[in-house]
Amino acid sequence: MSFTKSLEAFYNHKFNTSSPSSNNGDGDFNVFDLSENINNGLPSPYARYDFFKIMIIHGEHRCHYADKSITFNGNTLLFFNPIVPYRFEILEKNATGFFCVFMKFT
């Protein structure tokens, strides 16, 4: 069973801090280096997130959604939206790439 995870909860889980942008959600768009932010050793929960995420990554990773799991190896471009719950795993210590998170602009 999945739950909805807010952008604020994402920042707390990943970085032990709050979102660096405004609290109203308008204009939130942040880019991160994957190698600097490998989720502090904590596994990400299977959840529906209330923000969009785009990843361009290199290495071995796995994404779980619905009743499927897909393993990626090499260069990969991924798009996640607030409609589909998922869980993303980094399987390789030396994984590299970037990801951005953003809210829908109103």
C-alpha positions as CSV (number, residue, x, y, z in Angstrom):
1,M,0.0,0.0,0.0
2,S,1.3,3.4,-0.9
3,F,0.9,6.8,0.7
4,T,1.5,10.3,-0.6
5,K,4.8,11.9,0.3
6,S,5.1,15.7,0.1
7,L,8.0,17.7,-1.3
8,E,8.8,18.8,2.3
9,A,8.9,15.1,3.5
10,F,11.2,14.3,0.6
11,Y,13.6,17.0,1.7
12,N,13.5,15.8,5.3
13,H,14.1,12.2,4.3
14,K,16.9,12.9,1.8
15,F,18.7,15.9,3.3
16,N,17.4,16.3,6.9
17,T,16.3,19.8,6.0
18,S,13.3,21.6,4.6
19,S,12.8,22.8,1.0
20,P,15.1,25.7,0.1
21,S,12.2,27.4,-1.8
22,S,9.0,29.0,-0.7
23,N,6.4,27.2,1.3
24,N,3.5,27.8,-1.2
25,G,4.9,25.4,-3.8
26,D,4.9,27.9,-6.6
27,G,8.2,27.8,-8.5
28,D,9.9,25.0,-6.6
29,F,12.5,23.6,-9.0
30,N,15.7,22.1,-7.7
31,V,18.6,20.1,-9.3
32,F,20.8,17.7,-7.3
33,D,23.9,15.7,-8.1
34,L,23.0,12.0,-7.4
35,S,26.6,11.1,-6.2
36,E,26.3,13.8,-3.5
37,N,22.8,12.9,-2.4
38,I,22.6,9.1,-2.2
39,N,19.8,9.3,0.3
40,N,22.0,9.1,3.4
41,G,21.8,5.3,3.5
42,L,18.0,5.2,4.1
43,P,15.8,3.3,1.6
44,S,13.2,5.4,-0.1
45,P,9.6,4.2,0.7
46,Y,7.2,3.0,-1.9
47,A,5.0,6.0,-2.2
48,R,3.0,8.5,-4.4
49,Y,4.9,11.8,-4.4
50,D,3.1,15.1,-4.8
51,F,5.8,16.5,-7.1
52,F,7.5,15.6,-10.4
53,K,11.0,14.2,-10.7
54,I,13.3,13.8,-13.7
55,M,16.5,11.8,-13.5
56,I,19.4,11.4,-15.9
57,I,21.6,8.7,-14.4
58,H,24.4,6.3,-15.1
59,G,24.9,3.0,-13.3
60,E,22.7,0.2,-12.1
61,H,19.3,1.2,-10.6
62,R,15.9,-0.4,-10.1
63,C,12.5,1.2,-10.1
64,H,9.4,-0.5,-8.6
65,Y,5.9,0.5,-9.6
66,A,2.6,-1.3,-9.5
67,D,3.5,-5.0,-9.6
68,K,6.6,-4.4,-11.8
69,S,10.3,-3.9,-11.1
70,I,12.6,-2.6,-13.9
71,T,16.4,-2.7,-13.6
72,F,18.4,-0.1,-15.5
73,N,22.1,-0.3,-16.3
74,G,24.1,2.4,-18.2
75,N,22.8,5.8,-19.2
76,T,19.1,6.3,-18.4
77,L,16.6,9.1,-18.5
78,L,13.6,8.7,-16.1
79,F,10.4,10.7,-15.6
80,F,8.2,10.4,-12.5
81,N,4.8,12.1,-11.9
82,P,2.5,12.5,-8.9
83,I,0.0,10.0,-10.3
84,V,2.0,6.8,-10.1
85,P,3.4,5.5,-6.8
86,Y,7.0,4.2,-7.1
87,R,10.2,3.3,-5.3
88,F,13.6,4.0,-6.7
89,E,16.8,2.1,-5.7
90,I,20.4,2.8,-6.4
91,L,22.1,-0.6,-6.8
92,E,25.7,0.7,-7.6
93,K,27.9,2.5,-5.1
94,N,29.5,4.6,-7.9
95,A,26.2,5.7,-9.5
96,T,26.3,9.1,-11.1
97,G,23.9,11.5,-12.6
98,F,21.5,14.3,-11.7
99,F,17.9,14.6,-10.7
100,C,15.5,17.5,-10.4
101,V,12.3,17.8,-8.4
102,F,9.6,20.4,-9.1
103,M,6.0,21.2,-8.4
104,K,3.4,21.9,-11.0
105,F,3.4,25.6,-11.8
106,T,-0.1,27.2,-11.4
